[in-house]
Amino acid sequence: MEGLNARLRRAVDAVVLCAALFFATPALANPAALKAAPQDVQELLKTRAIAPSAPIYIRVFKEESELEVWKARSDGRYVAIKTYPICTWSGTLGPKKSLGDQMSPEGFYGFTADGLKPDSKYHLAFNVGYPNALDRALGRTGNFIMVHGQCVSIGCFAMTNDLIEEIYALARDAIEGGAERVPVHIFPFRMTDENMKRHAGHTAAESWPPLKEAYDDFARTQEPPRIGVCGSRYVVNPMTAITGAAKDACPARIGKLLAPLSPKKARKLAFLSTPLFADGPKTRSIDDIAAWNEPSLVAPTGTASSGKPAKITGNSSDNGSLTPFLAQ
């Protein structure tokens, strides 16, 4: 009888194992989704006494083709961890407005746990959260705008495979550590006064004041800006709670709530905020960005970290229609 029971237990264990493998999570379909953060980042976090599970804040700068990852200290202030080159992105400066325009968005976005896409066709990905409440209020369309691998884009921000693995690990660790949401703020460029003057005549300039305000507020506080939407516009760091629909009129008095750094704290964080810099290609230039005009039916050809060309052809819409949620 004992022998029979043992055989039954082994049979049940085998069935359970097969079921586990059959219904494996998407992360198991791509082992890269389980990789630890790179060693240089782990060492930096130790020297700055920052928990690996601490929340992160992501900033994207289109013209510079750079993505920054910032991480929270125990006091809630953020320090720069690493700056990554964006291999390619599509479109030009200005917000995304419609499905198929092949523009990468600008504005205030973010994602929760379900935004992580370990089974992306493009190695790994996370959904930035376009369209947001303001986009929908303004009638903007499109979806599935990602930061992903394989260095090819129709509306997304594409990294090389090795770099998306690093960024994905940092986002995954923050969410598993309890962060409900990872803010992703996308800027046309680093919004210094000089750059604002240089682009003052741009057709999208009227959409940039809230982005400039958020950029400046972050410099003063080292806390990710809080964003509300009312009156079909962004409200940055409001004192008054914004709870209505995006098209609802704004409160008569909104105010601004900030906790600026003291001079001593600012000096300390400036020292701690010297980031690491990742190596990698950037395929967009200032001239290329300025010359971009009409969408084409063929996406730019990039090169993944494997050295093999990555191509997308025959599709004029956002890369969302390329089913980034599914593994090849």
PyMOL commands that set and color helices and strands:
alter all, ss='L'
color gray80, all
select helices_A, chain A and resi 2-22+26-29+31-34+39-47+113-115+133-137+161-176+193-198+205-207+209-221+263-272+286-291+319-322
alter helices_A, ss='H'
color red, helices_A
select strands_A, chain A and resi 56-61+66-72+78-85+88-89+107-111+116-117+125-127+146-148+157-158+182-187+227-230+233-236+276-277+302-303+309-310
alter strands_A, ss='S'
color yellow, strands_A
deselect
rebuild
show_as cartoon
